[in-house]
Amino acid sequence: RYHMFSFLLLLLSLLFFLPAFRLASFFLHFSLPYSALHQVGVGKMEAGNTGRAGGVYIPPAKLRRMEQQVEDKSSQEYQRMQWEKLRKSINGIVNKVNLTNIKTLLPGLFKHNIIRGRGLFCRSVMKAQMASQPFSNVYAALAAVVNTKMPEIGELLLKRVITQFQRAYKRNDKGACVGSVKFIAHLVNQAVAHELIALELITLLLERPSDDSVEVAVNFTKECGAMLQELSPQGLHAIFERFRTILHEGEIDKRVQYMIEGLFAVRKSAFKEFPAIATELDLVDADDQVTHELSLDEKYSRDEKLDFFHPDPNFEVNEKRYGDIRREILGDSDDSDGDDEDEEDDEDEDDEEDIKEQLKQQAIEDETKQDLVNLRRTIYLTIMSSANFEECTHKILKMKIPEDKFGEISHMLVECCSQERTYLPFYGLIGQRFCHLQRIFQELFVKQFEEQYAVIYRYETNKLRNIARFFAHLFYTDAFGWEALSCIHLNEEETTSSSRIFIKILFQEIVEYMGMKKMVERLRDPFLQAHFEGIFPRDHPKKTRFSINFFTSIGLGALTEPLREFLRKMPKDMLAQERKRQREQSSDESSSSSSSSDSGSSSGSDSDSGSGSGSGSGS
């Protein structure tokens, strides 16, 4: 009882004191003066500004007004604003650069004080390169151009990349190691780094060969092999000898061994598939190149303090100095500086709108055809999950498929029908419904009929039967025109066993539902006679007899009565021509046989004379 009483007392005290505490904190909050709350908010904001993300987002128009309100251009607030603008500008240019626009973006990069933001530039380039490694050659070309004007930036970037590789190598981080190695290879190609660092790197990777290290070394050699072949052929030869030794030892995986063999094939072709520098990225003259001789054995400082804001006591003087350097590089006048700044402000303000417009105008082509695969999967699942043909048709039409993709509906319908064990009228009713709803489906199913008949030899008998019965349903329900039969040419030369089975099942199914009388009337329609010339040919007696014999053998001889009458009343001149043709063929055969016999007799006489002369000479 004592414990129960103490527990209830504790519960009551909690229920009473918690609301009281909340109420007291609420009144305390509103009793604080506005200035104290403002100081707390400003403190949080200033603390946020010192982080990596750059602080709170400020719209460009508001930032421009804040800059205009600042009277002291050397104050810490103004320098922070300029630092944020510099960071955004460098990141924007580095993220936009590609193979085609690098020449146009380089002047915009030099308009900004990249000497002050060299840490930002190096970090942005390395981050972009790791995110999109196939563009490593583009970022290396960008670094090479900056290195010619400001070698200290190129040296800082190379030190950071080397340090990044050293860390990744020690941690066995294959992803970071591959990215760093690829960037170093292209820096060697652009002559920012000396070729000795490439030889040191490959030697390090092959010193204790493993599957990953050899794979990284192979990829690195492919990237910078063309340049090493030109600058240090003996060193490249020693590297390939090491690859050959590893291959003969056979201690690595088969996949990596195939990669080494592929590397030897690339070397044999003189690295044609892996050129050192693409023509679009050959931006630096050989005389202007500045090459840094750094080693992998040394430890370098990354100077990460350059990535963050620090107030500059000589801010205005340094900005004027960089203005002189910029004019020397770009050749701009002082008057254009103000215009450039205004243009930069406008670009900052409209940056998001430009990106949206570019995304709208940019046409993205999906070469993997993943959208088409997804569409076919959706249509297949819709067909399989429908209870009846009306529900299926309604669901597919509700999918709002583009008109240029309607062909996938007819294709998937025929494909699903062919996969069934036996033919289901469900598919024929769906096709009939689509043809009755929109005229475009009639054209699509006619096209599908022609395509399926052209490749009918690929199908098994069961699939062939299902497809024939599906199209027979569309024919006898008049879902599309009988003009589709014009693609069939019933003769011995243009048909196969599969196509003859298809025609047999197709006509038998149509006659079964329409009846022989209606079928004969349809085939004698004068408007369709031109489309039935391939099925009931009259251009040659041999083809005519083949068609008559085919339909008679499948029990549909009544369809060929007009053809029999035509063959019976065939003009005499056509018969005479046929007999003449047969005579010519027989004469050709007899002449060929006589010529062969003559040649045999002449060869025999020659042999006899030769033997006689031989005997005479012997005697």
C-alpha positions as CSV (number, residue, x, y, z in Angstrom):
1,R,0.0,0.0,0.0
2,Y,2.8,2.4,0.8
3,H,4.5,1.8,-2.6
4,M,1.2,2.2,-4.4
5,F,0.5,5.5,-2.6
6,S,4.0,6.9,-3.4
7,F,3.6,5.9,-7.1
8,L,0.2,7.7,-7.3
9,L,1.7,10.8,-5.7
10,L,4.6,10.9,-8.2
11,L,2.1,10.6,-11.1
12,L,0.0,13.5,-9.8
13,S,3.0,15.7,-9.4
14,L,4.2,15.0,-12.9
15,L,0.7,15.8,-14.3
16,F,0.7,19.1,-12.5
17,F,4.3,20.3,-13.0
18,L,4.7,19.6,-16.8
19,P,1.9,22.0,-17.9
20,A,3.2,24.6,-15.4
21,F,6.7,24.3,-16.8
22,R,5.5,24.7,-20.4
23,L,3.4,27.8,-19.4
24,A,6.3,29.4,-17.6
25,S,8.6,28.9,-20.6
26,F,6.0,30.4,-22.9
27,F,5.7,33.6,-20.8
28,L,9.5,33.8,-20.4
29,H,9.9,33.7,-24.2
30,F,7.5,36.6,-24.7
31,S,8.9,38.5,-21.8
32,L,12.4,38.7,-23.4
33,P,13.0,42.0,-25.2
34,Y,13.1,42.0,-29.1
35,S,16.8,43.0,-29.1
36,A,17.8,39.9,-27.2
37,L,15.9,37.7,-29.6
38,H,17.5,39.5,-32.6
39,Q,20.9,38.9,-31.1
40,V,20.2,35.2,-30.7
41,G,19.0,35.0,-34.4
42,V,22.0,36.9,-35.7
43,G,24.4,34.7,-33.7
44,K,22.8,31.6,-35.3
45,M,23.0,33.1,-38.7
46,E,26.7,34.1,-38.3
47,A,27.5,30.6,-37.0
48,G,25.8,29.2,-40.1
49,N,27.9,31.4,-42.4
50,T,31.1,29.9,-41.2
51,G,30.1,26.4,-42.4
52,R,31.0,24.6,-45.5
53,A,27.6,25.1,-47.2
54,G,28.1,28.9,-47.3
55,G,25.4,30.0,-44.9
56,V,21.8,31.0,-45.6
57,Y,20.7,31.5,-49.2
58,I,20.2,35.1,-50.2
59,P,18.5,36.0,-53.5
60,P,20.7,37.8,-56.0
61,A,18.5,41.0,-56.0
62,K,18.6,41.2,-52.2
63,L,22.3,40.5,-52.2
64,R,22.9,43.4,-54.7
65,R,20.9,45.8,-52.5
66,M,22.9,44.7,-49.4
67,E,26.2,45.4,-51.3
68,Q,25.0,48.9,-52.3
69,Q,24.1,49.7,-48.7
70,V,27.6,48.7,-47.5
71,E,29.7,51.9,-47.5
72,D,32.9,50.4,-46.3
73,K,34.2,48.1,-49.0
74,S,36.9,46.7,-46.8
75,S,34.5,45.6,-44.1
76,Q,34.2,41.9,-43.1
77,E,30.5,41.8,-44.2
78,Y,31.2,43.1,-47.7
79,Q,34.2,40.7,-48.0
80,R,31.9,37.8,-47.0
81,M,29.4,38.8,-49.6
82,Q,32.0,38.8,-52.3
83,W,33.4,35.5,-51.1
84,E,29.9,33.9,-51.4
85,K,29.5,35.4,-54.9
86,L,33.0,34.1,-55.9
87,R,32.2,30.6,-54.6
88,K,28.9,30.4,-56.5
89,S,30.4,31.8,-59.7
90,I,33.3,29.3,-59.7
91,N,31.0,26.4,-58.9
92,G,28.7,27.4,-61.7
93,I,31.4,27.7,-64.3
94,V,33.0,24.4,-63.4
95,N,29.7,22.5,-63.4
96,K,28.8,24.0,-66.8
97,V,32.1,23.2,-68.6
98,N,32.1,20.5,-71.2
99,L,33.9,19.5,-74.4
100,T,32.1,22.1,-76.6
101,N,31.8,25.2,-74.4
102,I,35.2,25.2,-72.6
103,K,36.6,27.9,-74.8
104,T,33.6,30.2,-74.2
105,L,33.6,29.7,-70.4
106,L,37.3,30.3,-69.8
107,P,37.1,34.1,-70.1
108,G,34.3,34.1,-67.6
109,L,36.4,32.2,-65.2
110,F,39.3,34.7,-65.4
111,K,36.9,37.6,-64.7
112,H,36.7,36.3,-61.1
113,N,39.5,36.6,-58.6
114,I,40.5,33.0,-58.7
115,I,43.8,33.8,-57.0
116,R,41.8,34.6,-53.9
117,G,39.5,31.6,-54.6
118,R,42.1,29.2,-55.6
119,G,41.1,26.8,-52.9
120,L,37.5,27.0,-54.0
121,F,38.5,26.4,-57.6
122,C,40.6,23.3,-56.8
123,R,37.9,21.9,-54.5
124,S,35.2,22.5,-57.2
125,V,37.2,20.9,-60.0
126,M,38.1,17.8,-57.9
127,K,34.5,17.4,-56.7
128,A,33.1,17.7,-60.3
129,Q,35.8,15.3,-61.6
130,M,34.9,12.6,-59.0
131,A,31.2,13.0,-59.7
132,S,31.6,12.7,-63.5
133,Q,34.8,10.8,-64.3
134,P,34.2,10.4,-68.0
135,F,34.8,14.2,-68.2
136,S,38.2,14.0,-66.5
137,N,39.9,15.2,-69.7
138,V,37.8,18.3,-69.8
139,Y,38.6,19.3,-66.2
140,A,42.3,18.6,-66.9
141,A,42.2,20.9,-69.9
142,L,40.5,23.6,-67.7
143,A,43.3,23.2,-65.1
144,A,46.0,23.3,-67.8
145,V,44.7,26.7,-69.1
146,V,44.6,28.1,-65.6
147,N,48.0,26.6,-64.9
148,T,49.6,28.5,-67.8
149,K,48.5,31.9,-66.3
150,M,48.7,31.0,-62.6
151,P,51.1,28.1,-62.0
152,E,50.5,28.2,-58.2
153,I,46.9,27.1,-58.8
154,G,47.9,24.2,-60.9
155,E,50.5,23.1,-58.4
156,L,47.9,23.3,-55.5
157,L,45.5,21.2,-57.6
158,L,48.1,18.6,-58.4
159,K,49.2,18.4,-54.7
160,R,45.6,17.9,-53.6
161,V,45.0,15.2,-56.2
162,I,48.2,13.4,-55.2
163,T,47.1,13.6,-51.5
164,Q,43.7,12.3,-52.4
165,F,45.3,9.3,-54.2
166,Q,47.6,8.6,-51.3
167,R,44.7,8.5,-48.8
168,A,42.6,6.3,-51.1
169,Y,45.5,3.9,-51.6
170,K,46.1,3.5,-47.9
171,R,42.4,3.0,-47.2
172,N,41.9,0.5,-50.1
173,D,39.2,2.8,-51.5
174,K,39.0,1.6,-55.0
175,G,36.4,4.1,-56.2
176,A,38.3,7.1,-55.0
177,C,41.6,5.6,-56.2
178,V,40.2,5.1,-59.8
179,G,39.0,8.7,-60.0
180,S,42.2,10.1,-58.7
181,V,44.3,8.0,-61.0
182,K,42.3,9.0,-64.0
183,F,42.6,12.7,-63.2
184,I,46.4,12.3,-62.7
185,A,46.6,10.6,-66.1
186,H,44.9,13.5,-67.9
187,L,47.0,16.0,-66.0
188,V,50.1,14.2,-67.3
189,N,48.6,14.3,-70.8
190,Q,48.1,18.1,-70.5
191,A,51.7,18.5,-69.2
192,V,50.5,19.9,-65.9
193,A,52.2,16.9,-64.1
194,H,55.6,15.4,-65.2
195,E,55.6,12.0,-66.8
196,L,57.8,10.6,-63.9
197,I,54.8,10.7,-61.6
198,A,52.9,8.4,-64.0
199,L,55.8,5.9,-64.0
200,E,56.0,6.1,-60.2
201,L,52.3,5.5,-59.9
202,I,52.2,2.4,-62.2
203,T,55.3,1.0,-60.4
204,L,53.6,1.5,-57.0
205,L,50.4,-0.3,-58.3
206,L,52.4,-3.2,-59.8
207,E,54.8,-3.6,-56.9
208,R,52.5,-6.0,-55.0
209,P,50.0,-7.0,-57.7
210,S,46.4,-7.7,-56.8
211,D,43.3,-7.9,-58.9
212,D,42.3,-4.3,-58.0
213,S,45.7,-2.7,-58.3
214,V,46.4,-4.3,-61.7
215,E,43.0,-3.3,-63.0
216,V,43.7,0.3,-61.9
217,A,47.2,0.2,-63.4
218,V,45.7,-1.1,-66.7
219,N,43.2,1.7,-66.9
220,F,45.8,4.3,-66.0
221,T,48.2,3.0,-68.7
222,K,45.4,3.2,-71.3
223,E,44.7,6.8,-70.4
224,C,48.2,8.2,-70.5
225,G,50.0,5.5,-72.6
226,A,50.1,7.6,-75.8
227,M,51.8,10.4,-74.0
228,L,54.3,8.1,-72.2
229,Q,55.1,6.4,-75.6
230,E,56.1,9.8,-76.8
231,L,57.9,11.2,-73.8
232,S,59.4,8.0,-72.2
233,P,59.3,5.0,-74.5
234,Q,61.9,3.1,-72.4
235,G,59.9,3.5,-69.2
236,L,56.7,2.4,-70.9
237,H,58.5,-0.7,-72.3
238,A,59.6,-1.6,-68.7
239,I,56.0,-1.2,-67.5
240,F,54.7,-3.6,-70.2
241,E,57.4,-6.1,-69.4
242,R,56.1,-6.0,-65.8
243,F,52.6,-6.5,-67.1
244,R,53.9,-9.5,-69.1
245,T,55.5,-11.0,-66.0
246,I,52.3,-10.7,-64.0
247,L,50.4,-12.3,-66.9
248,H,52.8,-15.3,-67.1
249,E,52.7,-15.8,-63.3
250,G,48.9,-16.3,-63.5
251,E,48.2,-15.5,-59.9
252,I,45.5,-12.9,-60.7
253,D,41.9,-13.4,-61.8
254,K,41.1,-14.4,-65.3
255,R,39.1,-11.2,-65.9
256,V,42.2,-9.1,-65.0
257,Q,44.4,-11.3,-67.3
258,Y,42.0,-10.5,-70.2
259,M,42.3,-6.8,-69.3
260,I,46.1,-7.1,-69.6
261,E,45.8,-8.8,-73.0
262,G,43.5,-6.0,-74.1
263,L,46.1,-3.5,-73.0
264,F,48.7,-5.2,-75.2
265,A,46.3,-5.0,-78.1
266,V,45.8,-1.3,-77.4
267,R,49.6,-0.8,-77.4
268,K,49.8,-2.7,-80.7
269,S,47.3,-0.3,-82.3
270,A,49.5,2.7,-81.0
271,F,46.8,3.8,-78.6
272,K,44.5,5.0,-81.4
273,E,41.4,4.5,-79.2
274,F,42.9,6.4,-76.3
275,P,44.5,9.7,-77.7
276,A,46.4,11.7,-75.3
277,I,44.6,15.0,-76.0
278,A,41.4,15.4,-77.9
279,T,41.5,18.1,-80.7
280,E,38.8,20.2,-78.9
281,L,40.9,20.2,-75.7
282,D,44.3,21.1,-77.2
283,L,44.1,24.7,-75.9
284,V,47.7,25.3,-74.6
285,D,50.8,25.9,-76.7
286,A,53.8,23.8,-75.9
287,D,55.8,27.0,-75.1
288,D,53.3,28.2,-72.5
289,Q,53.0,24.9,-70.6
290,V,54.2,24.9,-67.0
291,T,55.0,21.3,-65.8
292,H,55.3,20.5,-62.1
293,E,57.7,17.8,-61.0
294,L,56.1,16.3,-57.9
295,S,56.6,12.9,-56.5
296,L,54.3,10.3,-54.9
297,D,56.8,9.6,-52.1
298,E,56.5,13.1,-50.5
299,K,53.7,14.4,-48.4
300,Y,52.1,17.7,-49.4
301,S,50.0,20.2,-47.6
302,R,46.4,20.5,-49.0
303,D,46.1,24.1,-47.7
304,E,42.5,23.5,-46.8
305,K,42.3,26.9,-45.0
306,L,42.0,28.4,-48.5
307,D,38.6,26.8,-48.9
308,F,37.0,29.0,-46.2
309,F,36.5,32.7,-45.7
310,H,39.1,34.7,-44.0
311,P,39.0,38.6,-43.9
312,D,41.7,40.3,-45.9
313,P,43.1,43.5,-44.4
314,N,44.3,44.6,-47.9
315,F,41.1,43.6,-49.7
316,E,40.8,46.6,-52.0
317,V,44.4,46.7,-52.9
318,N,44.4,43.0,-53.9
319,E,41.2,43.4,-55.9
320,K,42.9,46.2,-57.9
321,R,45.9,44.1,-58.5
322,Y,43.8,41.2,-59.8
323,G,42.0,43.7,-62.0
324,D,45.4,44.5,-63.7
325,I,46.1,40.8,-64.1
326,R,42.7,40.2,-65.6
327,R,43.1,43.0,-68.1
328,E,46.5,41.5,-69.0
329,I,45.0,38.1,-69.6
330,L,41.8,39.1,-71.3
331,G,42.8,42.4,-72.8
332,D,39.7,44.1,-71.3
333,S,39.5,47.9,-70.7
334,D,38.6,49.5,-67.4
335,D,35.2,50.6,-68.9
336,S,34.2,47.0,-69.5
337,D,34.7,46.0,-65.9
338,G,31.6,47.7,-64.7
339,D,29.6,46.3,-67.5
340,D,31.0,42.8,-66.7
341,E,29.9,43.2,-63.1
342,D,26.4,44.2,-64.1
343,E,26.2,41.3,-66.5
344,E,27.4,38.9,-63.7
345,D,24.7,40.3,-61.4
346,D,22.1,39.7,-64.1
347,E,23.4,36.2,-64.7
348,D,23.2,35.4,-61.0
349,E,19.7,36.7,-60.9
350,D,18.5,34.8,-64.0
351,D,20.7,31.7,-63.4
352,E,17.8,29.5,-62.3
353,E,15.5,30.7,-65.2
354,D,18.3,29.9,-67.7
355,I,18.8,26.5,-66.4
356,K,15.0,25.8,-66.6
357,E,14.9,27.0,-70.2
358,Q,17.9,25.0,-71.2
359,L,16.3,21.9,-69.7
360,K,13.1,22.5,-71.6
361,Q,15.0,23.1,-74.9
362,Q,17.4,20.2,-74.4
363,A,16.2,17.1,-76.1
364,I,17.3,14.0,-74.2
365,E,17.6,10.8,-76.2
366,D,17.4,7.6,-74.3
367,E,19.7,5.2,-76.2
368,T,19.0,2.4,-73.7
369,K,15.3,2.3,-74.8
370,Q,14.4,2.0,-71.1
371,D,11.2,4.1,-71.6
372,L,10.1,1.7,-74.3
373,V,10.8,-1.3,-72.1
374,N,8.8,0.3,-69.3
375,L,5.9,1.1,-71.6
376,R,5.8,-2.5,-72.9
377,R,5.9,-3.8,-69.4
378,T,3.0,-1.6,-68.4
379,I,0.9,-2.7,-71.4
380,Y,1.6,-6.4,-70.7
381,L,0.6,-6.1,-67.1
382,T,-2.6,-4.3,-68.0
383,I,-3.5,-7.0,-70.5
384,M,-2.8,-9.8,-68.1
385,S,-4.7,-8.2,-65.2
386,S,-7.9,-7.4,-67.1
387,A,-11.0,-9.5,-66.6
388,N,-12.5,-8.9,-70.0
389,F,-11.6,-7.2,-73.3
390,E,-13.7,-4.1,-72.5
391,E,-11.9,-3.5,-69.3
392,C,-8.5,-4.0,-70.9
393,T,-9.3,-1.5,-73.8
394,H,-10.5,1.1,-71.3
395,K,-7.4,0.7,-69.1
396,I,-5.0,1.0,-72.0
397,L,-6.7,4.1,-73.4
398,K,-6.7,5.7,-69.9
399,M,-2.8,5.4,-69.9
400,K,-2.6,8.4,-72.2
401,I,0.0,6.8,-74.4
402,P,1.4,9.2,-77.1
403,E,0.1,8.7,-80.6
404,D,3.6,7.8,-81.9
405,K,3.7,4.9,-79.4
406,F,0.4,3.3,-80.4
407,G,2.3,0.8,-82.5
408,E,3.5,-0.7,-79.2
409,I,-0.1,-1.6,-78.3
410,S,-0.6,-3.6,-81.4
411,H,2.8,-5.2,-81.1
412,M,2.3,-6.2,-77.5
413,L,-1.2,-7.5,-78.2
414,V,0.1,-9.9,-80.9
415,E,3.1,-10.8,-78.7
416,C,0.9,-11.7,-75.7
417,C,-1.5,-13.7,-78.0
418,S,1.4,-15.7,-79.4
419,Q,2.6,-16.7,-76.0
420,E,-0.6,-18.4,-75.0
421,R,-0.9,-22.2,-75.1
422,T,-4.1,-22.0,-77.2
423,Y,-5.7,-19.1,-78.9
424,L,-8.0,-17.0,-76.7
425,P,-10.7,-14.9,-78.4
426,F,-10.0,-12.3,-75.7
427,Y,-7.1,-10.9,-77.8
428,G,-9.1,-10.8,-81.0
429,L,-11.9,-8.9,-79.3
430,I,-9.4,-6.3,-78.0
431,G,-7.9,-5.8,-81.4
432,Q,-11.3,-5.5,-82.9
433,R,-12.3,-2.9,-80.3
434,F,-9.2,-0.8,-80.9
435,C,-9.8,-0.9,-84.7
436,H,-13.4,0.2,-84.3
437,L,-12.5,3.0,-81.9
438,Q,-9.8,4.8,-83.8
439,R,-8.8,4.5,-87.5
440,I,-5.1,4.8,-86.7
441,F,-5.2,1.3,-85.1
442,Q,-6.5,-0.2,-88.4
443,E,-3.3,1.0,-90.1
444,L,-1.2,-0.2,-87.3
445,F,-2.7,-3.7,-87.3
446,V,-2.3,-3.9,-91.1
447,K,1.4,-3.0,-90.6
448,Q,1.7,-5.5,-87.9
449,F,0.2,-8.2,-90.1
450,E,2.7,-7.5,-92.8
451,E,5.6,-7.5,-90.4
452,Q,4.5,-10.8,-88.8
453,Y,4.0,-12.5,-92.1
454,A,7.5,-11.3,-93.2
455,V,9.1,-13.1,-90.2
456,I,6.6,-15.9,-89.7
457,Y,9.4,-18.5,-90.4
458,R,10.9,-17.6,-87.0
459,Y,7.9,-18.8,-84.9
460,E,7.0,-22.3,-83.6
461,T,3.9,-24.0,-84.8
462,N,1.9,-23.1,-81.7
463,K,2.8,-19.4,-81.9
464,L,2.2,-19.4,-85.6
465,R,-1.4,-20.8,-85.1
466,N,-2.3,-18.2,-82.5
467,I,-1.1,-15.3,-84.6
468,A,-3.0,-16.7,-87.7
469,R,-6.3,-17.1,-85.7
470,F,-5.8,-13.6,-84.2
471,F,-5.6,-11.9,-87.6
472,A,-8.4,-14.2,-88.9
473,H,-10.7,-12.7,-86.3
474,L,-9.8,-9.2,-87.5
475,F,-10.5,-10.2,-91.1
476,Y,-13.9,-11.8,-90.6
477,T,-15.1,-9.1,-88.3
478,D,-14.0,-6.4,-90.9
479,A,-11.9,-4.7,-88.2
480,F,-9.4,-3.7,-90.9
481,G,-9.4,-3.8,-94.7
482,W,-8.7,-7.0,-96.6
483,E,-6.1,-5.0,-98.5
484,A,-3.6,-6.4,-96.0
485,L,-3.7,-9.7,-97.9
486,S,-1.7,-8.0,-100.8
487,C,1.6,-8.9,-99.0
488,I,0.9,-12.7,-99.5
489,H,2.3,-14.2,-102.7
490,L,1.3,-17.8,-102.9
491,N,3.8,-19.6,-105.1
492,E,6.6,-22.1,-104.7
493,E,9.4,-19.6,-104.8
494,E,8.1,-16.9,-102.3
495,T,6.6,-19.2,-99.6
496,T,8.1,-21.4,-97.0
497,S,6.6,-24.3,-95.0
498,S,5.8,-21.9,-92.1
499,S,4.2,-19.3,-94.3
500,R,2.0,-22.0,-96.0
501,I,0.9,-23.3,-92.6
502,F,0.0,-19.7,-91.6
503,I,-2.0,-19.1,-94.8
504,K,-3.8,-22.5,-94.3
505,I,-4.9,-21.7,-90.7
506,L,-5.8,-18.1,-91.6
507,F,-8.2,-19.0,-94.5
508,Q,-9.6,-22.0,-92.7
509,E,-10.4,-19.9,-89.7
510,I,-12.0,-17.2,-91.8
511,V,-14.2,-19.7,-93.8
512,E,-15.2,-21.4,-90.5
513,Y,-16.8,-18.2,-89.2
514,M,-17.9,-16.5,-92.4
515,G,-19.0,-19.5,-94.3
516,M,-17.9,-20.6,-97.8
517,K,-20.6,-18.6,-99.6
518,K,-19.7,-15.2,-98.0
519,M,-16.0,-16.0,-98.4
520,V,-16.4,-16.6,-102.1
521,E,-18.4,-13.4,-102.5
522,R,-15.7,-11.4,-100.6
523,L,-12.9,-12.8,-102.7
524,R,-14.8,-12.0,-105.9
525,D,-15.3,-8.3,-104.9
526,P,-14.1,-6.3,-107.9
527,F,-12.7,-3.6,-105.7
528,L,-10.4,-6.1,-104.0
529,Q,-9.2,-8.1,-107.0
530,A,-6.0,-6.1,-107.3
531,H,-5.1,-7.1,-103.7
532,F,-5.7,-10.8,-104.2
533,E,-3.4,-11.2,-107.3
534,G,-0.7,-12.6,-105.1
535,I,-2.9,-15.3,-103.6
536,F,-4.6,-16.2,-106.8
537,P,-1.9,-15.5,-109.4
538,R,-2.7,-15.4,-113.1
539,D,0.6,-14.2,-114.5
540,H,2.1,-17.7,-115.0
541,P,0.4,-21.1,-115.3
542,K,2.8,-22.7,-112.9
543,K,1.9,-20.3,-110.1
544,T,-1.8,-20.7,-111.0
545,R,-1.6,-24.5,-110.6
546,F,0.3,-24.1,-107.4
547,S,-2.4,-21.9,-105.9
548,I,-5.2,-24.3,-107.1
549,N,-3.4,-27.3,-105.6
550,F,-2.8,-25.6,-102.3
551,F,-6.4,-24.5,-101.6
552,T,-7.7,-27.9,-102.9
553,S,-5.3,-29.7,-100.5
554,I,-6.6,-27.8,-97.5
555,G,-10.2,-28.3,-98.3
556,L,-11.0,-24.9,-99.8
557,G,-11.0,-25.8,-103.5
558,A,-14.2,-23.9,-104.0
559,L,-12.3,-20.6,-103.6
560,T,-10.3,-21.4,-106.8
561,E,-13.2,-21.9,-109.2
562,P,-12.5,-18.7,-111.1
563,L,-8.9,-19.6,-111.2
564,R,-9.7,-23.0,-112.7
565,E,-11.9,-21.4,-115.3
566,F,-9.1,-19.0,-116.2
567,L,-6.6,-21.8,-116.5
568,R,-9.1,-23.8,-118.7
569,K,-9.7,-20.7,-121.0
570,M,-6.1,-19.5,-120.9
571,P,-5.3,-17.8,-124.2
572,K,-3.5,-19.9,-126.8
573,D,-0.7,-17.5,-127.3
574,M,0.2,-17.8,-123.6
575,L,0.2,-21.5,-123.9
576,A,2.3,-21.2,-127.1
577,Q,4.8,-19.0,-125.3
578,E,5.0,-21.5,-122.4
579,R,5.6,-24.4,-124.9
580,K,8.2,-22.4,-126.7
581,R,9.9,-21.6,-123.4
582,Q,9.9,-25.3,-122.5
583,R,11.4,-26.2,-125.9
584,E,14.1,-23.6,-125.5
585,Q,14.9,-25.0,-122.1
586,S,15.0,-28.6,-123.5
587,S,17.2,-27.4,-126.4
588,D,19.6,-25.6,-124.0
589,E,19.9,-28.8,-121.9
590,S,20.5,-30.9,-125.1
591,S,23.1,-28.5,-126.4
592,S,24.9,-28.4,-123.0
593,S,24.9,-32.2,-122.9
594,S,26.3,-32.4,-126.5
595,S,29.0,-29.9,-125.8
596,S,30.0,-31.8,-122.7
597,S,30.1,-35.1,-124.8
598,D,32.2,-33.3,-127.5
599,S,34.6,-32.0,-125.0
600,G,34.9,-35.5,-123.5
601,S,35.5,-37.1,-127.0
602,S,38.1,-34.4,-127.9
603,S,39.9,-35.0,-124.7
604,G,39.8,-38.7,-125.3
605,S,41.3,-38.3,-128.8
606,D,44.0,-36.0,-127.5
607,S,44.9,-38.6,-124.9
608,D,45.0,-41.3,-127.6
609,S,47.3,-39.2,-129.8
610,G,49.5,-38.4,-126.9
611,S,49.8,-42.1,-126.0
612,G,50.5,-42.9,-129.6
613,S,53.3,-40.3,-129.9
614,G,54.7,-41.5,-126.6
615,S,54.8,-45.1,-127.9
616,G,56.4,-43.9,-131.2
617,S,59.1,-42.0,-129.4
618,G,59.7,-45.0,-127.2
619,S,60.1,-47.3,-130.1
